[in-house]
Amino acid sequence: MPPEIVVPTAIVILLVVLWLVVAFNRLVRDKNLVQEAWSDVDVQLKLRHNLVPNLVEVVKGYSGYERSVLEGVTRTRTESMGAKSLKDRETSENALSQNLKSLIAVAEAYPDLKANQTFLELQKQLPEVEDHIQMARRYYNGTVRNYNIRVESFPSNLVAGLFAFGRADFFQIETATDREAPKVAT
């Protein structure tokens, strides 16, 4: 091959290799950001899980509590802590949120419980924890969005396919402190 063809070919090969390295490193960076963001979500969910037994114990201390609600909260907390996949975690966390809403609703029926200082403190902590969960979840979903865009966009999708970078799943949960909008009858 003449030298004038070898030099441009070598430059093209060098540029392609350089581009592969840059694209690969960006995918690795984005994947690590997704994992870091999930770790933040997981920490916040653990804080909520740690709050649940205290709420259950305070409510248990009052006669006439609704046993099925307490059992539901305890069961869904355990399921959530043991969930392996993101989808299972999402499902169990949503069930836990529903059961926590029921627990708070039960507490509304007991004036003595509503006046209990420990219960009031725990009830105050719950929205704070839920807000932190939502912030961590939004950050996680933002990193997932950015990562998925890179995985699916041309030409980085070629590198993603070559090195088995797959899409990441979003995480959607309700919070126990979400309030439904009142329904208006017409």
C-alpha positions as semicolon CSV with decimal commas, in nm:
position;residue;x (nm);y (nm);z (nm)
1;M;0,000;0,000;0,000
2;P;0,132;0,343;-0,083
3;P;0,228;0,555;0,222
4;E;-0,026;0,827;0,137
5;I;-0,311;0,571;0,188
6;V;-0,164;0,414;0,504
7;V;-0,145;0,740;0,699
8;P;-0,513;0,841;0,645
9;T;-0,625;0,483;0,715
10;A;-0,426;0,479;1,038
11;I;-0,579;0,814;1,140
12;V;-0,931;0,685;1,067
13;I;-0,867;0,368;1,270
14;L;-0,722;0,574;1,552
15;L;-1,026;0,804;1,551
16;V;-1,268;0,509;1,553
17;V;-1,083;0,347;1,844
18;L;-1,075;0,679;2,029
19;W;-1,448;0,725;1,973
20;L;-1,516;0,367;2,100
21;V;-1,319;0,440;2,417
22;V;-1,500;0,769;2,478
23;A;-1,845;0,617;2,412
24;F;-1,769;0,317;2,634
25;N;-1,646;0,539;2,918
26;R;-1,958;0,756;2,897
27;L;-2,178;0,447;2,921
28;V;-1,979;0,321;3,220
29;R;-2,009;0,664;3,387
30;D;-2,383;0,680;3,332
31;K;-2,434;0,322;3,452
32;N;-2,240;0,399;3,770
33;L;-2,450;0,713;3,826
34;V;-2,764;0,498;3,800
35;Q;-2,624;0,255;4,058
36;E;-2,523;0,541;4,288
37;A;-2,867;0,699;4,256
38;W;-3,036;0,367;4,336
39;S;-2,819;0,342;4,647
40;D;-2,958;0,680;4,760
41;V;-3,316;0,558;4,704
42;D;-3,240;0,239;4,895
43;V;-3,104;0,435;5,193
44;Q;-3,420;0,646;5,208
45;L;-3,644;0,338;5,182
46;K;-3,452;0,180;5,472
47;L;-3,518;0,490;5,681
48;R;-3,890;0,444;5,613
49;H;-3,863;0,074;5,697
50;N;-3,699;0,164;6,028
51;L;-3,982;0,403;6,111
52;V;-4,257;0,142;6,053
53;P;-4,196;-0,082;6,359
54;N;-4,207;0,222;6,588
55;L;-4,539;0,334;6,440
56;V;-4,680;-0,018;6,475
57;E;-4,569;-0,045;6,839
58;V;-4,723;0,288;6,935
59;V;-5,055;0,195;6,773
60;K;-5,046;-0,153;6,932
61;G;-5,035;0,011;7,272
62;Y;-5,392;0,132;7,233
63;S;-5,682;-0,101;7,292
64;G;-5,914;-0,153;7,003
65;Y;-5,650;-0,112;6,734
66;E;-5,718;-0,285;6,408
67;R;-5,500;-0,592;6,401
68;S;-5,534;-0,651;6,025
69;V;-5,390;-0,307;5,950
70;L;-5,089;-0,367;6,172
71;E;-5,032;-0,711;6,023
72;G;-5,057;-0,565;5,672
73;V;-4,799;-0,296;5,749
74;T;-4,562;-0,548;5,904
75;R;-4,606;-0,799;5,620
76;T;-4,553;-0,546;5,340
77;R;-4,249;-0,400;5,516
78;T;-4,094;-0,747;5,532
79;E;-4,180;-0,815;5,167
80;S;-4,027;-0,487;5,061
81;M;-3,707;-0,548;5,250
82;G;-3,675;-0,889;5,085
83;A;-3,760;-0,784;4,728
84;K;-3,488;-0,877;4,481
85;S;-3,589;-0,709;4,156
86;L;-3,671;-0,345;4,098
87;K;-4,027;-0,434;3,987
88;D;-4,085;-0,644;4,301
89;R;-3,948;-0,361;4,513
90;E;-4,175;-0,111;4,341
91;T;-4,482;-0,331;4,396
92;S;-4,404;-0,401;4,761
93;E;-4,319;-0,037;4,836
94;N;-4,652;0,073;4,686
95;A;-4,831;-0,186;4,902
96;L;-4,643;-0,057;5,207
97;S;-4,749;0,299;5,123
98;Q;-5,113;0,191;5,107
99;N;-5,086;0,010;5,441
100;L;-4,918;0,309;5,604
101;K;-5,205;0,527;5,482
102;S;-5,445;0,282;5,647
103;L;-5,244;0,292;5,969
104;I;-5,257;0,671;5,980
105;A;-5,632;0,658;5,907
106;V;-5,683;0,414;6,197
107;A;-5,495;0,652;6,425
108;E;-5,740;0,928;6,334
109;A;-6,015;0,724;6,505
110;Y;-5,832;0,725;6,841
111;P;-5,809;1,070;7,002
112;D;-5,573;0,942;7,274
113;L;-5,337;0,805;7,011
114;K;-5,350;1,128;6,812
115;A;-5,242;1,310;7,129
116;N;-4,958;1,067;7,207
117;Q;-4,628;1,255;7,182
118;T;-4,436;0,958;7,042
119;F;-4,699;0,900;6,775
120;L;-4,703;1,269;6,685
121;E;-4,325;1,268;6,647
122;L;-4,333;0,956;6,429
123;Q;-4,619;1,099;6,226
124;K;-4,411;1,415;6,175
125;Q;-4,107;1,210;6,064
126;L;-4,301;1,013;5,804
127;P;-4,359;1,303;5,560
128;E;-3,995;1,406;5,597
129;V;-3,879;1,056;5,508
130;E;-4,131;1,039;5,223
131;D;-4,000;1,371;5,085
132;H;-3,644;1,237;5,091
133;I;-3,760;0,921;4,914
134;Q;-3,926;1,130;4,643
135;M;-3,617;1,345;4,593
136;A;-3,391;1,039;4,570
137;R;-3,640;0,870;4,335
138;R;-3,651;1,174;4,106
139;Y;-3,272;1,188;4,092
140;Y;-3,256;0,813;4,023
141;N;-3,514;0,838;3,744
142;G;-3,322;1,133;3,594
143;T;-3,000;0,932;3,585
144;V;-3,190;0,637;3,435
145;R;-3,334;0,867;3,168
146;N;-2,987;0,998;3,076
147;Y;-2,838;0,650;3,072
148;N;-3,123;0,509;2,860
149;I;-3,088;0,795;2,612
150;R;-2,720;0,713;2,573
151;V;-2,792;0,339;2,541
152;E;-3,057;0,396;2,274
153;S;-2,909;0,689;2,078
154;F;-2,702;0,647;1,766
155;P;-2,404;0,601;1,754
156;S;-2,350;0,518;2,123
157;N;-2,613;0,244;2,091
158;L;-2,360;0,055;1,877
159;V;-2,111;0,052;2,164
160;A;-2,389;-0,027;2,413
161;G;-2,493;-0,328;2,206
162;L;-2,133;-0,440;2,157
163;F;-2,061;-0,434;2,532
164;A;-2,409;-0,547;2,653
165;F;-2,522;-0,223;2,817
166;G;-2,897;-0,261;2,860
167;R;-3,176;-0,023;2,951
168;A;-3,236;0,054;3,317
169;D;-3,583;0,058;3,472
170;F;-3,749;0,362;3,625
171;F;-3,876;0,344;3,984
172;Q;-4,227;0,472;4,055
173;I;-4,386;0,457;4,398
174;E;-4,662;0,630;4,585
175;T;-4,585;0,784;4,917
176;A;-4,778;0,713;5,232
177;T;-4,847;1,083;5,273
178;D;-5,000;1,137;4,927
179;R;-5,351;1,265;4,952
180;E;-5,612;1,193;4,691
181;A;-5,797;1,488;4,545
182;P;-6,149;1,506;4,678
183;K;-6,409;1,369;4,442
184;V;-6,687;1,607;4,351
185;A;-7,024;1,452;4,276
186;T;-7,210;1,609;3,987
